[in-house]
Amino acid sequence: MVKNGQRLLYYTNPNKNFEQIIYSGYGIFYTTNDSVGFIQNAQAMDFVKAKNSMIFLKDNVLYVMFPFNMGIIGLTNIDELRKYNFPIKSMRWQD
């Protein structure tokens, strides 16, 4: 989180490097080299397993692009993920 130009809190995950992050207003969508996930309230979950995927959020649809096979899916009503909080034990808050 950045407020007034200062970093306040951030997530780290020693098992993964985040490739892409998108803030949605109710949580953060991210990609790693093998997954797409969602972070909210210090909890996270991977919900798509795919290599090198890319994401784009428009309205309430999360588009997941698969560059290796030139595929794309649109996940509608994506804001419903905020109802589910599946913690990943390796993810923690840092100051």
Stockholm file with secondary structure:
# STOCKHOLM 1.0

chainA/1-95         MVKNGQRLLYYTNPNKNFEQIIYSGYGIFYTTNDSVGFIQNAQAMDFVKAKNSMIFLKDNVLYVMFPFNMGIIGLTNIDELRKYNFPIKSMRWQD
#=GR chainA/1-95 SS CEETTEECCEEECTTCCCCEEEECSSCEEEECSSEEEEEETTEEEEEEECTTCEEEEETTEEEEEETTTTEEEEEESGGGGGGCCCCCTTCEEEC
#=GC SS_cons        CEETTEECCEEECTTCCCCEEEECSSCEEEECSSEEEEEETTEEEEEEECTTCEEEEETTEEEEEETTTTEEEEEESGGGGGGCCCCCTTCEEEC
//
